[in-house]
Amino acid sequence: MLEAILALVVGLLVGSFLNVCIFRFPRDLSVVRPRSFCPACEHPVAWYDNVPLLSFLALRGRCRHCHRPISPRYPVVEALTGLLFFSILLVHGHSMLSLKLCTFAALIVGLVFTDLEEKILPDEFTLGGTALGILFAALMPPTFGLMAVLLPVSWGRAWVSAIDAAFGAAVVGGTLWLVGRFYFWWRHREGLGLGDVKMAAMIAAFLGLQGGLSALILGSFLGSVVGLIYIWATRKDPATYELPFGSFLGAAALGFALLQGQLFALLQKLIH
């Protein structure tokens, strides 16, 4: 339990940093300098006004200087990231799997909220996340995988696993790209951006070929059902409204990753 509580604190801090990324990446701003500032009046935020969750509550959701409302996205991202880290450590304990799932969860949270807010999926999250997924695959080689069958054993499990993750990323990303090209040919307008393709590749790098395809199918289903309901409820034009597909894809991938991890932990307990 102590490890899970520490993970909660770390998650709150990571969520605070994700908020910086969500605001600055789409605007091509550095996440290092300058220090945090109010988006409305651009006044620097003091350290005591930048404590995750607590500062938002103490300030009653408003800037100390201009008194403009602070977006509720800030506490939501912090709380969600903290709860995800807490849940992962509670189930898997202090392990490499927990580190991998927490990293994946942070990337997905960043992508989902950037997509919802800016309709952008930054390369820092997608391409950087793909590289991290391949790295984790090398550090945590699975007991199965397509490349393990096709490539010689002499290459070593780490290299084979990394190649398998890269192959899965290419296949899932390529599949979504082909779907987007077909949609453009059929409707003569863009239906998917390259950001969605890169995000799908990142998910497959972490979850593998099967997990990536499963997340893609589930995300498409969620996007279709929820998107149509939202368009109908808000009376938007379905021909012009841009659905934040990355948000649905991210939600599906995160759900699959956490469920997959829990099943893995359950299998481990049953075996031992």
Contacts in CASP RR format, 6 or more apart in sequence:
PFRMAT RR
TARGET T0000
AUTHOR 0000-0000-0000
METHOD contacts of the structure
MODEL  1
MLEAILALVVGLLVGSFLNVCIFRFPRDLSVVRPRSFCPACEHPVAWYDN
VPLLSFLALRGRCRHCHRPISPRYPVVEALTGLLFFSILLVHGHSMLSLK
LCTFAALIVGLVFTDLEEKILPDEFTLGGTALGILFAALMPPTFGLMAVL
LPVSWGRAWVSAIDAAFGAAVVGGTLWLVGRFYFWWRHREGLGLGDVKMA
AMIAAFLGLQGGLSALILGSFLGSVVGLIYIWATRKDPATYELPFGSFLG
AAALGFALLQGQLFALLQKLIH
1 90 0 8 1.000
3 89 0 8 1.000
3 93 0 8 1.000
3 94 0 8 1.000
4 86 0 8 1.000
4 87 0 8 1.000
4 89 0 8 1.000
4 90 0 8 1.000
4 93 0 8 1.000
5 86 0 8 1.000
6 89 0 8 1.000
7 82 0 8 1.000
7 85 0 8 1.000
7 86 0 8 1.000
7 88 0 8 1.000
7 89 0 8 1.000
7 98 0 8 1.000
7 102 0 8 1.000
8 82 0 8 1.000
8 83 0 8 1.000
8 85 0 8 1.000
8 86 0 8 1.000
10 82 0 8 1.000
10 85 0 8 1.000
11 78 0 8 1.000
11 81 0 8 1.000
11 82 0 8 1.000
11 84 0 8 1.000
11 85 0 8 1.000
11 86 0 8 1.000
11 102 0 8 1.000
11 106 0 8 1.000
12 52 0 8 1.000
12 53 0 8 1.000
12 78 0 8 1.000
12 79 0 8 1.000
12 81 0 8 1.000
12 82 0 8 1.000
13 52 0 8 1.000
14 81 0 8 1.000
14 82 0 8 1.000
14 85 0 8 1.000
14 102 0 8 1.000
14 106 0 8 1.000
15 52 0 8 1.000
15 77 0 8 1.000
15 78 0 8 1.000
15 80 0 8 1.000
15 81 0 8 1.000
15 82 0 8 1.000
15 106 0 8 1.000
15 109 0 8 1.000
16 50 0 8 1.000
16 52 0 8 1.000
16 78 0 8 1.000
17 31 0 8 1.000
18 77 0 8 1.000
18 81 0 8 1.000
18 106 0 8 1.000
18 109 0 8 1.000
18 110 0 8 1.000
18 113 0 8 1.000
19 73 0 8 1.000
19 74 0 8 1.000
19 77 0 8 1.000
19 78 0 8 1.000
20 31 0 8 1.000
20 36 0 8 1.000
21 31 0 8 1.000
21 110 0 8 1.000
21 114 0 8 1.000
21 122 0 8 1.000
21 124 0 8 1.000
21 125 0 8 1.000
22 73 0 8 1.000
22 77 0 8 1.000
22 110 0 8 1.000
22 113 0 8 1.000
22 114 0 8 1.000
22 117 0 8 1.000
22 118 0 8 1.000
23 29 0 8 1.000
23 39 0 8 1.000
24 30 0 8 1.000
24 31 0 8 1.000
25 31 0 8 1.000
25 114 0 8 1.000
25 120 0 8 1.000
25 122 0 8 1.000
25 124 0 8 1.000
25 125 0 8 1.000
26 114 0 8 1.000
26 118 0 8 1.000
26 120 0 8 1.000
26 122 0 8 1.000
34 44 0 8 1.000
35 44 0 8 1.000
35 45 0 8 1.000
36 44 0 8 1.000
36 45 0 8 1.000
36 50 0 8 1.000
37 43 0 8 1.000
37 44 0 8 1.000
37 45 0 8 1.000
38 45 0 8 1.000
38 63 0 8 1.000
38 65 0 8 1.000
38 66 0 8 1.000
38 68 0 8 1.000
39 71 0 8 1.000
40 63 0 8 1.000
40 66 0 8 1.000
40 68 0 8 1.000
41 63 0 8 1.000
41 65 0 8 1.000
41 66 0 8 1.000
41 68 0 8 1.000
43 63 0 8 1.000
43 65 0 8 1.000
43 66 0 8 1.000
46 64 0 8 1.000
48 55 0 8 1.000
49 55 0 8 1.000
49 58 0 8 1.000
49 59 0 8 1.000
49 64 0 8 1.000
52 75 0 8 1.000
52 78 0 8 1.000
53 75 0 8 1.000
53 78 0 8 1.000
53 79 0 8 1.000
56 70 0 8 1.000
56 74 0 8 1.000
56 75 0 8 1.000
57 75 0 8 1.000
59 70 0 8 1.000
61 69 0 8 1.000
61 70 0 8 1.000
62 68 0 8 1.000
62 69 0 8 1.000
62 70 0 8 1.000
63 70 0 8 1.000
73 113 0 8 1.000
73 117 0 8 1.000
76 113 0 8 1.000
77 109 0 8 1.000
77 110 0 8 1.000
77 113 0 8 1.000
80 109 0 8 1.000
81 105 0 8 1.000
81 106 0 8 1.000
81 109 0 8 1.000
84 102 0 8 1.000
84 105 0 8 1.000
84 109 0 8 1.000
84 254 0 8 1.000
84 258 0 8 1.000
85 102 0 8 1.000
85 105 0 8 1.000
87 258 0 8 1.000
88 98 0 8 1.000
88 101 0 8 1.000
88 102 0 8 1.000
88 105 0 8 1.000
88 258 0 8 1.000
89 98 0 8 1.000
89 102 0 8 1.000
91 261 0 8 1.000
91 262 0 8 1.000
91 265 0 8 1.000
92 98 0 8 1.000
92 101 0 8 1.000
92 261 0 8 1.000
92 265 0 8 1.000
96 136 0 8 1.000
96 139 0 8 1.000
96 140 0 8 1.000
97 140 0 8 1.000
97 261 0 8 1.000
97 264 0 8 1.000
100 133 0 8 1.000
100 136 0 8 1.000
100 140 0 8 1.000
100 206 0 8 1.000
101 257 0 8 1.000
101 258 0 8 1.000
101 261 0 8 1.000
103 132 0 8 1.000
103 136 0 8 1.000
104 133 0 8 1.000
104 206 0 8 1.000
104 254 0 8 1.000
104 257 0 8 1.000
105 254 0 8 1.000
105 257 0 8 1.000
105 258 0 8 1.000
107 125 0 8 1.000
107 129 0 8 1.000
107 132 0 8 1.000
107 202 0 8 1.000
108 250 0 8 1.000
108 251 0 8 1.000
108 253 0 8 1.000
108 254 0 8 1.000
110 125 0 8 1.000
111 121 0 8 1.000
111 122 0 8 1.000
111 125 0 8 1.000
111 126 0 8 1.000
111 199 0 8 1.000
111 246 0 8 1.000
111 250 0 8 1.000
112 246 0 8 1.000
112 247 0 8 1.000
112 250 0 8 1.000
112 251 0 8 1.000
114 120 0 8 1.000
114 121 0 8 1.000
114 122 0 8 1.000
114 125 0 8 1.000
115 121 0 8 1.000
115 244 0 8 1.000
115 245 0 8 1.000
115 246 0 8 1.000
115 247 0 8 1.000
116 244 0 8 1.000
116 247 0 8 1.000
119 242 0 8 1.000
119 244 0 8 1.000
121 195 0 8 1.000
121 196 0 8 1.000
121 198 0 8 1.000
121 199 0 8 1.000
121 246 0 8 1.000
123 198 0 8 1.000
125 199 0 8 1.000
125 202 0 8 1.000
126 195 0 8 1.000
126 198 0 8 1.000
126 199 0 8 1.000
126 201 0 8 1.000
126 202 0 8 1.000
127 198 0 8 1.000
127 202 0 8 1.000
128 202 0 8 1.000
129 202 0 8 1.000
129 205 0 8 1.000
129 206 0 8 1.000
130 169 0 8 1.000
130 198 0 8 1.000
130 201 0 8 1.000
130 202 0 8 1.000
130 205 0 8 1.000
131 205 0 8 1.000
132 205 0 8 1.000
132 206 0 8 1.000
133 165 0 8 1.000
133 202 0 8 1.000
133 205 0 8 1.000
133 206 0 8 1.000
134 162 0 8 1.000
134 165 0 8 1.000
134 166 0 8 1.000
134 169 0 8 1.000
134 205 0 8 1.000
135 162 0 8 1.000
136 165 0 8 1.000
136 206 0 8 1.000
137 161 0 8 1.000
137 162 0 8 1.000
137 164 0 8 1.000
137 165 0 8 1.000
137 205 0 8 1.000
137 208 0 8 1.000
138 158 0 8 1.000
138 159 0 8 1.000
138 161 0 8 1.000
138 162 0 8 1.000
138 165 0 8 1.000
139 158 0 8 1.000
140 161 0 8 1.000
141 157 0 8 1.000
141 158 0 8 1.000
141 160 0 8 1.000
141 161 0 8 1.000
142 161 0 8 1.000
142 164 0 8 1.000
145 161 0 8 1.000
145 164 0 8 1.000
145 209 0 8 1.000
146 164 0 8 1.000
146 167 0 8 1.000
146 209 0 8 1.000
147 160 0 8 1.000
147 161 0 8 1.000
147 163 0 8 1.000
147 164 0 8 1.000
147 167 0 8 1.000
148 157 0 8 1.000
148 160 0 8 1.000
148 161 0 8 1.000
148 164 0 8 1.000
151 160 0 8 1.000
151 163 0 8 1.000
164 208 0 8 1.000
164 209 0 8 1.000
165 204 0 8 1.000
165 205 0 8 1.000
165 206 0 8 1.000
165 208 0 8 1.000
166 205 0 8 1.000
167 209 0 8 1.000
168 201 0 8 1.000
168 204 0 8 1.000
168 205 0 8 1.000
168 208 0 8 1.000
168 209 0 8 1.000
168 212 0 8 1.000
169 201 0 8 1.000
169 202 0 8 1.000
169 204 0 8 1.000
169 205 0 8 1.000
170 201 0 8 1.000
171 204 0 8 1.000
171 209 0 8 1.000
171 213 0 8 1.000
172 200 0 8 1.000
172 201 0 8 1.000
172 203 0 8 1.000
172 204 0 8 1.000
172 209 0 8 1.000
172 212 0 8 1.000
172 213 0 8 1.000
172 216 0 8 1.000
173 197 0 8 1.000
173 198 0 8 1.000
173 200 0 8 1.000
173 201 0 8 1.000
173 204 0 8 1.000
174 197 0 8 1.000
174 200 0 8 1.000
174 201 0 8 1.000
175 200 0 8 1.000
175 213 0 8 1.000
175 216 0 8 1.000
176 192 0 8 1.000
176 196 0 8 1.000
176 197 0 8 1.000
176 200 0 8 1.000
176 216 0 8 1.000
177 192 0 8 1.000
177 194 0 8 1.000
177 197 0 8 1.000
179 192 0 8 1.000
180 190 0 8 1.000
180 191 0 8 1.000
180 192 0 8 1.000
180 193 0 8 1.000
183 190 0 8 1.000
183 191 0 8 1.000
183 192 0 8 1.000
184 190 0 8 1.000
184 191 0 8 1.000
192 245 0 8 1.000
196 245 0 8 1.000
196 246 0 8 1.000
196 249 0 8 1.000
199 246 0 8 1.000
199 249 0 8 1.000
199 250 0 8 1.000
200 212 0 8 1.000
200 215 0 8 1.000
200 216 0 8 1.000
200 249 0 8 1.000
203 211 0 8 1.000
203 212 0 8 1.000
203 215 0 8 1.000
203 216 0 8 1.000
203 249 0 8 1.000
203 250 0 8 1.000
203 253 0 8 1.000
204 211 0 8 1.000
204 212 0 8 1.000
204 213 0 8 1.000
206 253 0 8 1.000
206 257 0 8 1.000
207 214 0 8 1.000
207 215 0 8 1.000
207 253 0 8 1.000
207 256 0 8 1.000
207 257 0 8 1.000
207 260 0 8 1.000
211 256 0 8 1.000
211 260 0 8 1.000
212 253 0 8 1.000
212 256 0 8 1.000
214 256 0 8 1.000
215 249 0 8 1.000
215 250 0 8 1.000
215 252 0 8 1.000
215 253 0 8 1.000
215 256 0 8 1.000
216 249 0 8 1.000
216 252 0 8 1.000
218 252 0 8 1.000
218 256 0 8 1.000
219 245 0 8 1.000
219 248 0 8 1.000
219 249 0 8 1.000
219 250 0 8 1.000
219 251 0 8 1.000
219 252 0 8 1.000
219 253 0 8 1.000
220 245 0 8 1.000
220 248 0 8 1.000
220 249 0 8 1.000
222 248 0 8 1.000
222 251 0 8 1.000
222 252 0 8 1.000
223 243 0 8 1.000
223 245 0 8 1.000
223 248 0 8 1.000
226 248 0 8 1.000
227 243 0 8 1.000
227 248 0 8 1.000
228 238 0 8 1.000
230 236 0 8 1.000
231 238 0 8 1.000
231 241 0 8 1.000
END
